[in-house]
Amino acid sequence: MTAGMLESLATIAGRDVVEHLHQLAAPLKGMRVVHVNSTRVGGGVAEILAKLVPLKRELGIDASWEVIAGEEEFYRCTKSFHNSLQGTIAPVSDRLLRVFEETGVRNAEALRPVLQDADLVFIHDPQPAPLLRHTPNRKGKWVWRCHIDVSRPYRPTWKYLRPFLAEYDASIFSLAAFSQSLPHPEYLIPPSIDPLSEKNQELPQEEIDAVRERFGIDPMRPLLVQVSRFDRFKDPIGVIRAYRLAKTFLPYLQLVLAGGGATDDPEGNAVLAEVEEASRDDPDIHVLLLPPDAHRTINALQRAADVVLQKSLREGFGLTVSEAMWKGKPVIGGDTGGIRLQVVDHHTGFLVSTPEGAALRIRYLFSDRERLQAMGRKAREFVRENFLLTRQLREYLALMVTLTRGAGDRVELD
Protein backbone atom coordinates (compact mmCIF):
# COMPACT_ATOMS: atom_id res chain seq x y z
CA MET A 1 0.00 0.00 0.00
CA THR A 2 1.51 3.31 -1.02
CA ALA A 3 1.29 6.78 0.47
CA GLY A 4 -1.61 8.75 -0.92
CA MET A 5 -4.15 5.95 -0.70
CA LEU A 6 -6.48 8.29 1.19
CA GLU A 7 -6.41 10.64 -1.76
CA SER A 8 -7.33 7.76 -4.05
CA LEU A 9 -10.16 6.73 -1.74
CA ALA A 10 -11.50 10.28 -1.87
CA THR A 11 -12.33 9.79 -5.55
CA ILE A 12 -14.70 6.96 -4.56
CA ALA A 13 -15.94 7.77 -1.04
CA GLY A 14 -15.87 11.56 -1.37
CA ARG A 15 -13.51 14.35 -0.34
CA ASP A 16 -15.55 15.22 2.75
CA VAL A 17 -15.23 11.64 4.03
CA VAL A 18 -11.42 11.75 3.85
CA GLU A 19 -11.27 15.21 5.44
CA HIS A 20 -13.31 13.84 8.33
CA LEU A 21 -10.76 11.04 8.76
CA HIS A 22 -7.93 13.59 9.02
CA GLN A 23 -9.94 15.53 11.59
CA LEU A 24 -10.57 12.43 13.71
CA ALA A 25 -6.92 11.35 13.50
CA ALA A 26 -5.46 14.73 14.50
CA PRO A 27 -5.49 14.09 18.29
CA LEU A 28 -4.08 10.58 17.69
CA LYS A 29 -0.94 11.55 15.76
CA GLY A 30 2.16 9.81 17.07
CA MET A 31 0.15 7.35 19.17
CA ARG A 32 1.57 3.80 19.24
CA VAL A 33 -1.13 1.32 18.20
CA VAL A 34 -0.58 -2.43 17.86
CA HIS A 35 -2.90 -4.97 16.21
CA VAL A 36 -2.37 -8.68 16.96
CA ASN A 37 -3.93 -11.69 15.25
CA SER A 38 -3.03 -15.29 14.40
CA THR A 39 -2.23 -15.22 10.67
CA ARG A 40 -0.87 -12.79 8.10
CA VAL A 41 -2.52 -14.49 5.14
CA GLY A 42 -5.91 -16.13 4.61
CA GLY A 43 -9.28 -14.94 5.87
CA GLY A 44 -10.99 -11.60 6.27
CA VAL A 45 -9.15 -10.45 9.41
CA ALA A 46 -5.76 -10.55 7.69
CA GLU A 47 -7.19 -8.77 4.65
CA ILE A 48 -8.62 -5.98 6.79
CA LEU A 49 -5.43 -5.47 8.80
CA ALA A 50 -3.33 -5.38 5.65
CA LYS A 51 -5.25 -2.22 4.70
CA LEU A 52 -6.25 -0.70 8.04
CA VAL A 53 -2.77 -0.56 9.57
CA PRO A 54 -1.07 1.28 6.66
CA LEU A 55 -3.98 3.72 6.48
CA LYS A 56 -3.50 4.58 10.15
CA ARG A 57 0.17 5.21 9.43
CA GLU A 58 -0.77 7.52 6.58
CA LEU A 59 -2.84 9.50 9.09
CA GLY A 60 0.20 9.95 11.34
CA ILE A 61 -0.51 7.12 13.82
CA ASP A 62 2.40 4.82 14.75
CA ALA A 63 0.49 1.62 13.91
CA SER A 64 1.94 -1.89 13.62
CA TRP A 65 0.67 -5.44 13.08
CA GLU A 66 2.01 -8.46 15.00
CA VAL A 67 1.19 -12.13 14.42
CA ILE A 68 1.39 -14.81 17.10
CA ALA A 69 3.03 -18.18 16.45
CA GLY A 70 1.82 -21.64 17.44
CA GLU A 71 2.21 -25.34 16.72
CA GLU A 72 -0.37 -27.63 15.11
CA GLU A 73 -2.07 -28.51 18.41
CA PHE A 74 -2.53 -24.83 19.23
CA TYR A 75 -4.41 -24.27 15.96
CA ARG A 76 -6.47 -27.43 16.51
CA CYS A 77 -7.52 -25.96 19.85
CA THR A 78 -8.35 -22.51 18.45
CA LYS A 79 -10.25 -24.01 15.51
CA SER A 80 -12.38 -25.86 18.06
CA PHE A 81 -12.88 -22.51 19.83
CA HIS A 82 -13.98 -20.94 16.55
CA ASN A 83 -16.49 -23.72 15.81
CA SER A 84 -17.90 -23.90 19.31
CA LEU A 85 -18.22 -20.13 19.71
CA GLN A 86 -20.42 -20.27 16.61
CA GLY A 87 -22.63 -22.90 18.21
CA THR A 88 -21.07 -26.28 17.43
CA ILE A 89 -20.76 -28.69 20.35
CA ALA A 90 -16.97 -29.06 20.31
CA PRO A 91 -15.43 -29.94 23.67
CA VAL A 92 -11.72 -29.16 24.01
CA SER A 93 -9.48 -31.50 26.00
CA ASP A 94 -7.54 -30.30 29.03
CA ARG A 95 -4.33 -31.11 27.16
CA LEU A 96 -5.20 -28.77 24.29
CA LEU A 97 -6.21 -26.06 26.73
CA ARG A 98 -2.78 -26.34 28.34
CA VAL A 99 -1.21 -25.98 24.88
CA PHE A 100 -3.35 -22.86 24.30
CA GLU A 101 -2.25 -21.30 27.58
CA GLU A 102 1.42 -22.21 27.18
CA THR A 103 1.42 -20.77 23.67
CA GLY A 104 -0.05 -17.56 25.06
CA VAL A 105 2.77 -17.28 27.58
CA ARG A 106 5.45 -17.78 24.91
CA ASN A 107 3.92 -15.22 22.57
CA ALA A 108 3.51 -12.70 25.38
CA GLU A 109 7.20 -13.04 26.22
CA ALA A 110 8.16 -12.50 22.58
CA LEU A 111 5.86 -9.51 22.06
CA ARG A 112 6.07 -7.91 25.51
CA PRO A 113 8.42 -5.02 24.54
CA VAL A 114 6.02 -3.96 21.80
CA LEU A 115 2.82 -4.51 23.77
CA GLN A 116 3.86 -2.93 27.05
CA ASP A 117 4.69 0.45 25.52
CA ALA A 118 1.69 0.70 23.19
CA ASP A 119 -0.97 3.33 23.77
CA LEU A 120 -3.63 1.05 22.30
CA VAL A 121 -3.59 -2.70 21.61
CA PHE A 122 -6.23 -4.44 19.48
CA ILE A 123 -6.36 -8.22 19.98
CA HIS A 124 -8.26 -9.97 17.20
CA ASP A 125 -10.35 -13.06 18.03
CA PRO A 126 -9.68 -15.74 20.67
CA GLN A 127 -6.24 -16.99 19.54
CA PRO A 128 -4.18 -14.15 21.10
CA ALA A 129 -6.63 -13.39 23.92
CA PRO A 130 -4.28 -14.52 26.78
CA LEU A 131 -1.64 -11.93 25.83
CA LEU A 132 -3.13 -9.29 28.10
CA ARG A 133 -2.93 -11.53 31.17
CA HIS A 134 0.79 -12.05 30.58
CA THR A 135 1.70 -8.43 29.86
CA PRO A 136 2.19 -6.73 33.25
CA ASN A 137 2.92 -3.01 33.65
CA ARG A 138 1.22 -2.25 30.34
CA LYS A 139 0.91 1.41 29.45
CA GLY A 140 -2.18 1.65 27.28
CA LYS A 141 -5.72 0.46 26.73
CA TRP A 142 -6.44 -3.02 25.37
CA VAL A 143 -9.41 -3.90 23.14
CA TRP A 144 -10.63 -7.36 22.16
CA ARG A 145 -11.97 -7.39 18.61
CA CYS A 146 -14.31 -10.33 17.90
CA HIS A 147 -14.89 -11.05 14.21
CA ILE A 148 -17.13 -14.10 14.67
CA ASP A 149 -20.73 -14.73 15.70
CA VAL A 150 -20.76 -15.59 19.42
CA SER A 151 -24.49 -15.04 19.90
CA ARG A 152 -25.11 -18.68 20.83
CA PRO A 153 -21.79 -20.19 21.86
CA TYR A 154 -21.19 -23.66 23.23
CA ARG A 155 -21.31 -22.63 26.87
CA PRO A 156 -18.27 -24.55 28.25
CA THR A 157 -16.03 -22.82 25.68
CA TRP A 158 -17.40 -19.37 26.44
CA LYS A 159 -17.12 -20.02 30.18
CA TYR A 160 -13.45 -20.92 29.69
CA LEU A 161 -12.59 -17.90 27.49
CA ARG A 162 -14.64 -15.24 29.26
CA PRO A 163 -12.16 -14.64 32.15
CA PHE A 164 -9.45 -13.82 29.59
CA LEU A 165 -11.76 -11.39 27.79
CA ALA A 166 -13.25 -9.74 30.87
CA GLU A 167 -9.87 -8.19 31.69
CA TYR A 168 -9.90 -6.01 28.55
CA ASP A 169 -10.80 -2.32 28.60
CA ALA A 170 -13.34 -2.70 25.77
CA SER A 171 -14.50 -5.10 23.09
CA ILE A 172 -15.73 -4.74 19.51
CA PHE A 173 -18.32 -6.89 17.73
CA SER A 174 -19.53 -6.73 14.13
CA LEU A 175 -23.24 -6.75 15.07
CA ALA A 176 -25.18 -6.21 18.26
CA ALA A 177 -26.67 -9.70 17.92
CA PHE A 178 -23.16 -11.22 18.05
CA SER A 179 -22.18 -9.83 21.43
CA GLN A 180 -21.99 -11.39 24.86
CA SER A 181 -22.16 -9.61 28.20
CA LEU A 182 -18.71 -8.44 29.34
CA PRO A 183 -17.81 -6.07 32.23
CA HIS A 184 -16.58 -3.25 30.00
CA PRO A 185 -17.84 -1.02 27.15
CA GLU A 186 -18.77 -2.85 23.95
CA TYR A 187 -18.67 -1.25 20.49
CA LEU A 188 -20.11 -2.21 17.10
CA ILE A 189 -17.91 -1.91 14.00
CA PRO A 190 -18.88 -3.97 10.93
CA PRO A 191 -16.02 -4.91 8.58
CA SER A 192 -15.52 -3.35 5.16
CA ILE A 193 -13.77 -3.73 1.81
CA ASP A 194 -11.03 -1.73 0.11
CA PRO A 195 -12.38 -0.66 -3.31
CA LEU A 196 -8.84 0.01 -4.57
CA SER A 197 -7.36 -3.39 -3.73
CA GLU A 198 -6.47 -5.96 -6.36
CA LYS A 199 -9.52 -7.94 -5.28
CA ASN A 200 -11.95 -5.07 -5.89
CA GLN A 201 -10.49 -2.66 -8.47
CA GLU A 202 -11.81 -2.52 -12.01
CA LEU A 203 -10.29 -5.09 -14.39
CA PRO A 204 -9.91 -5.02 -18.16
CA GLN A 205 -12.25 -7.40 -19.97
CA GLU A 206 -9.26 -9.24 -21.47
CA GLU A 207 -8.09 -10.25 -17.98
CA ILE A 208 -11.54 -11.56 -17.04
CA ASP A 209 -11.66 -13.53 -20.30
CA ALA A 210 -8.18 -14.96 -19.64
CA VAL A 211 -9.25 -16.25 -16.21
CA ARG A 212 -12.32 -17.89 -17.75
CA GLU A 213 -10.12 -19.61 -20.32
CA ARG A 214 -7.55 -20.65 -17.72
CA PHE A 215 -10.14 -22.58 -15.72
CA GLY A 216 -12.23 -23.87 -18.62
CA ILE A 217 -15.28 -21.70 -17.91
CA ASP A 218 -17.57 -21.20 -20.90
CA PRO A 219 -18.27 -17.44 -21.35
CA MET A 220 -21.51 -18.19 -23.21
CA ARG A 221 -23.15 -20.13 -20.37
CA PRO A 222 -24.59 -18.88 -17.03
CA LEU A 223 -22.17 -18.96 -14.10
CA LEU A 224 -22.56 -19.19 -10.32
CA VAL A 225 -19.55 -18.42 -8.10
CA GLN A 226 -18.88 -18.84 -4.40
CA VAL A 227 -15.57 -17.59 -3.04
CA SER A 228 -14.66 -18.58 0.51
CA ARG A 229 -12.35 -20.74 2.56
CA PHE A 230 -13.10 -24.44 2.43
CA ASP A 231 -14.91 -24.48 5.75
CA ARG A 232 -18.04 -26.40 6.73
CA PHE A 233 -19.69 -23.22 7.98
CA LYS A 234 -19.48 -21.89 4.40
CA ASP A 235 -21.57 -24.92 3.32
CA PRO A 236 -19.87 -25.74 0.00
CA ILE A 237 -21.69 -29.08 -0.14
CA GLY A 238 -24.99 -27.22 0.21
CA VAL A 239 -23.93 -24.95 -2.66
CA ILE A 240 -23.33 -27.99 -4.87
CA ARG A 241 -26.77 -29.33 -3.97
CA ALA A 242 -28.41 -25.96 -4.80
CA TYR A 243 -26.58 -25.85 -8.14
CA ARG A 244 -27.75 -29.37 -9.02
CA LEU A 245 -31.35 -28.53 -8.16
CA ALA A 246 -31.18 -25.35 -10.25
CA LYS A 247 -29.58 -27.24 -13.13
CA THR A 248 -32.74 -29.27 -13.67
CA PHE A 249 -34.21 -26.00 -15.02
CA LEU A 250 -30.96 -24.45 -16.29
CA PRO A 251 -29.10 -27.36 -17.92
CA TYR A 252 -26.17 -25.18 -19.08
CA LEU A 253 -25.41 -23.80 -15.62
CA GLN A 254 -21.79 -23.74 -14.37
CA LEU A 255 -20.49 -23.47 -10.80
CA VAL A 256 -17.17 -22.24 -9.43
CA LEU A 257 -16.21 -22.95 -5.82
CA ALA A 258 -13.00 -20.97 -5.27
CA GLY A 259 -11.05 -20.54 -2.08
CA GLY A 260 -7.85 -21.05 -0.23
CA GLY A 261 -6.60 -22.05 3.16
CA ALA A 262 -5.30 -20.18 6.19
CA THR A 263 -2.39 -21.05 8.45
CA ASP A 264 -4.70 -21.07 11.49
CA ASP A 265 -7.30 -23.47 9.99
CA PRO A 266 -6.29 -27.15 10.16
CA GLU A 267 -9.65 -28.43 8.81
CA GLY A 268 -9.41 -26.86 5.37
CA ASN A 269 -7.84 -29.84 3.57
CA ALA A 270 -10.49 -32.24 4.86
CA VAL A 271 -13.32 -29.98 3.69
CA LEU A 272 -11.65 -29.51 0.31
CA ALA A 273 -11.45 -33.29 -0.11
CA GLU A 274 -15.17 -33.60 0.64
CA VAL A 275 -15.99 -30.92 -1.94
CA GLU A 276 -13.82 -32.56 -4.59
CA GLU A 277 -15.50 -35.90 -3.95
CA ALA A 278 -18.99 -34.37 -4.17
CA SER A 279 -18.19 -32.69 -7.51
CA ARG A 280 -16.08 -35.41 -9.11
CA ASP A 281 -18.59 -36.54 -11.77
CA ASP A 282 -19.63 -33.08 -12.99
CA PRO A 283 -17.28 -31.24 -15.40
CA ASP A 284 -19.34 -28.06 -14.95
CA ILE A 285 -18.30 -27.75 -11.29
CA HIS A 286 -14.90 -26.06 -11.00
CA VAL A 287 -13.27 -26.47 -7.56
CA LEU A 288 -10.33 -24.07 -7.36
CA LEU A 289 -7.76 -24.07 -4.56
CA LEU A 290 -6.15 -20.66 -4.93
CA PRO A 291 -3.01 -19.24 -3.29
CA PRO A 292 -3.36 -16.44 -0.73
CA ASP A 293 -2.23 -13.80 -3.23
CA ALA A 294 -4.73 -14.72 -5.97
CA HIS A 295 -6.63 -11.47 -5.48
CA ARG A 296 -6.94 -10.51 -9.13
CA THR A 297 -8.08 -14.04 -9.99
CA ILE A 298 -10.84 -13.84 -7.38
CA ASN A 299 -11.77 -10.40 -8.68
CA ALA A 300 -12.04 -11.76 -12.23
CA LEU A 301 -14.11 -14.77 -11.14
CA GLN A 302 -16.61 -12.56 -9.29
CA ARG A 303 -16.85 -10.24 -12.29
CA ALA A 304 -17.34 -13.22 -14.62
CA ALA A 305 -20.21 -14.52 -12.47
CA ASP A 306 -23.84 -13.83 -13.23
CA VAL A 307 -24.81 -14.52 -9.61
CA VAL A 308 -22.59 -14.89 -6.54
CA LEU A 309 -23.44 -17.16 -3.61
CA GLN A 310 -22.36 -17.08 0.01
CA LYS A 311 -24.54 -19.81 1.46
CA SER A 312 -22.97 -19.81 4.91
CA LEU A 313 -24.59 -21.62 7.82
CA ARG A 314 -22.93 -19.26 10.33
CA GLU A 315 -21.03 -16.14 9.38
CA GLY A 316 -19.29 -13.44 11.35
CA PHE A 317 -19.61 -11.01 8.46
CA GLY A 318 -18.61 -12.45 5.08
CA LEU A 319 -16.47 -9.91 3.22
CA THR A 320 -16.99 -11.81 -0.03
CA VAL A 321 -20.60 -10.61 0.00
CA SER A 322 -19.65 -6.93 -0.14
CA GLU A 323 -16.87 -7.74 -2.62
CA ALA A 324 -19.37 -9.31 -5.02
CA MET A 325 -21.95 -6.57 -4.50
CA TRP A 326 -19.30 -3.92 -5.22
CA LYS A 327 -18.87 -5.59 -8.62
CA GLY A 328 -22.57 -5.18 -9.33
CA LYS A 329 -23.59 -8.78 -8.63
CA PRO A 330 -26.74 -9.88 -6.79
CA VAL A 331 -25.81 -12.21 -3.93
CA ILE A 332 -27.76 -15.23 -2.71
CA GLY A 333 -26.57 -15.55 0.87
CA GLY A 334 -27.26 -17.61 3.93
CA ASP A 335 -29.82 -16.00 6.23
CA THR A 336 -27.33 -15.67 9.05
CA GLY A 337 -24.93 -13.34 10.82
CA GLY A 338 -23.37 -10.45 8.96
CA ILE A 339 -24.81 -11.54 5.63
CA ARG A 340 -28.15 -10.17 6.84
CA LEU A 341 -26.49 -6.79 7.26
CA GLN A 342 -25.33 -6.72 3.64
CA VAL A 343 -28.00 -8.50 1.61
CA VAL A 344 -31.27 -6.57 1.61
CA ASP A 345 -33.68 -9.37 0.75
CA HIS A 346 -35.35 -8.88 -2.66
CA HIS A 347 -33.35 -5.67 -3.29
CA THR A 348 -29.59 -6.40 -3.37
CA GLY A 349 -30.02 -10.17 -3.43
CA PHE A 350 -31.78 -12.92 -1.52
CA LEU A 351 -31.43 -14.52 1.90
CA VAL A 352 -31.94 -18.29 2.02
CA SER A 353 -31.80 -21.04 4.61
CA THR A 354 -31.70 -24.20 2.48
CA PRO A 355 -30.23 -25.47 -0.80
CA GLU A 356 -33.80 -25.67 -2.11
CA GLY A 357 -34.33 -22.00 -1.32
CA ALA A 358 -31.06 -21.07 -3.03
CA ALA A 359 -32.02 -23.08 -6.12
CA LEU A 360 -35.38 -21.31 -6.30
CA ARG A 361 -33.70 -17.88 -6.21
CA ILE A 362 -31.12 -18.93 -8.81
CA ARG A 363 -33.93 -19.95 -11.14
CA TYR A 364 -35.81 -16.71 -10.49
CA LEU A 365 -32.82 -14.46 -11.25
CA PHE A 366 -31.92 -16.22 -14.48
CA SER A 367 -35.54 -16.00 -15.61
CA ASP A 368 -35.49 -12.19 -15.35
CA ARG A 369 -32.22 -10.64 -16.54
CA GLU A 370 -33.47 -7.10 -16.03
CA ARG A 371 -34.20 -7.82 -12.36
CA LEU A 372 -30.80 -9.49 -12.01
CA GLN A 373 -29.00 -6.42 -13.36
CA ALA A 374 -31.11 -3.98 -11.35
CA MET A 375 -30.29 -5.87 -8.14
CA GLY A 376 -26.62 -5.70 -9.03
CA ARG A 377 -26.76 -1.91 -9.44
CA LYS A 378 -28.52 -1.52 -6.08
CA ALA A 379 -25.96 -3.83 -4.47
CA ARG A 380 -23.00 -1.72 -5.62
CA GLU A 381 -24.53 1.51 -4.35
CA PHE A 382 -25.41 -0.11 -1.02
CA VAL A 383 -21.76 -1.07 -0.51
CA ARG A 384 -20.59 2.43 -1.49
CA GLU A 385 -22.80 3.90 1.21
CA ASN A 386 -22.13 1.38 3.99
CA PHE A 387 -19.19 -1.00 3.58
CA LEU A 388 -16.16 0.80 2.22
CA LEU A 389 -12.90 0.92 4.18
CA THR A 390 -13.29 4.63 4.93
CA ARG A 391 -16.36 3.95 7.08
CA GLN A 392 -14.62 1.26 9.14
CA LEU A 393 -11.52 3.44 9.59
CA ARG A 394 -13.70 6.34 10.75
CA GLU A 395 -15.34 4.18 13.40
CA TYR A 396 -11.98 2.83 14.61
CA LEU A 397 -10.62 6.37 14.92
CA ALA A 398 -13.70 7.51 16.85
CA LEU A 399 -13.29 4.56 19.21
CA MET A 400 -9.59 5.36 19.71
CA VAL A 401 -10.37 8.98 20.54
CA THR A 402 -13.07 7.86 22.97
CA LEU A 403 -10.81 5.40 24.80
CA THR A 404 -7.79 7.67 25.05
CA ARG A 405 -9.66 10.88 25.90
CA GLY A 406 -12.14 9.33 28.30
CA ALA A 407 -15.09 10.70 26.37
CA GLY A 408 -18.67 9.90 27.25
CA ASP A 409 -21.55 10.13 24.82
CA ARG A 410 -19.83 12.82 22.72
CA VAL A 411 -16.40 13.06 21.15
CA GLU A 412 -15.24 16.71 21.03
CA LEU A 413 -12.55 17.47 18.44
CA ASP A 414 -10.34 20.55 18.59
C-alpha positions, 0 to 999 in steps of 0.5 A: 500500500503506497502513500496517498491511498487516502487521496485515491479513496477520496475519488470513490468515497468523497472528499468530505469523508477523507477530510473527516478522517484527518480531523478524527486522526489529528489528536491521535498523531504519534500514538503507538497502536498495535494490532495482533492476530493469528495469521498474516494471510488467509481470511478476512481479518488478515485482509482488513489489517493489511489495509487498516494498519497502513492507512493509520500510518498515513494519518500519522498514527504509529500503527503496527501489526504483529502475528502470534506463532503456534504449533499444530495442536494450538491451531487445533484448539483454536479451531475448536474454539472458533467452531464452538463459539459459533454454536457447534458442540466441540469440547476441548481437552484439558491437554489442548487447553494447556497448549493454548495457555502455554502458547499464550505465555510464549507469545507474550514473552516474545511480544512484551516489549512492543505490547507494554509500551503501546498506547492502544492494543487491538487483539483480534479473536480468541487466539491471542486473547491470553496476551493481556494476562501475561503483559504486566505493567502495560501502558495503554488500553487493550481492546478485544476485537471479535470477528465471529458470531458468538451469539449462541456459543457452546457454553463450556467454551465461552465459560473458559474464554470469558475470564481472559476477555473480561480483563480487557478495557473494551470489546468490539463486535460486528453486530449487536446480535453477536455480542456477549455480556462483558464487564466493560464497554462494547462497540459495534464496527462492521467490517468493510472492503477496500475498493482500490485493492487488487480484489476489488479494483476494475479489471480489463475485460481481457483479464476476465476472459483470460481467467475464464479460459484458464479454468475452462469456464464457458463465457456463453453459459450462465455462471454461479460463483462462491468464493470462501475458505473451504470451511463447513460453515461456508456450506460448499456441499450445500452450494453444490446441492443448490446448483444441481437442483437449479440445473434441472431448469438451467441445464447449461449452468456452471459453478465455481467454488473458489477458495484457499486455506489459512495457516490457522485453519487445520480443517481446510484440507479435509473440507476440500477433499469432501468438496472434490468428492462431491463434484467429481462426476460433474465437469461443470463444477470447478473447484479451485484451490487458490493461493493467498495472493490470488486477489486478481483471480478472485476479482475476475471470477466474481466479475465473470459470475452472473450470480454470486453465492455465500450460502454460509450456515454461520457467518461473522460477516462475510467480506466476499458478499460486499466484494461481489456486491461492489462488482454489481452482482446480486448475492444469494446468501445464507440467512445468518450473521453479517450476511443479513447486514449486507443482503437486503432481501429482494433488493440487493439479493436474496437470503436463504436457509436451504439449498432448495431455497437457493435453487429457487432464487437462482432460477428466479434471477436467471428467468429475469435478466433485467431484475438481475442487473437492477439488483446488481446496481442496487448492491453496488450503491449499497456497498458504497454507502455502507461497507467501504474501508473509509467507514470502518476506519472512521469508526476505529478512529472515533473509538480510539479517541473515545478510549484515550480521551475518556469521552462519554456520549460525545467526542469533542474534536479541537 
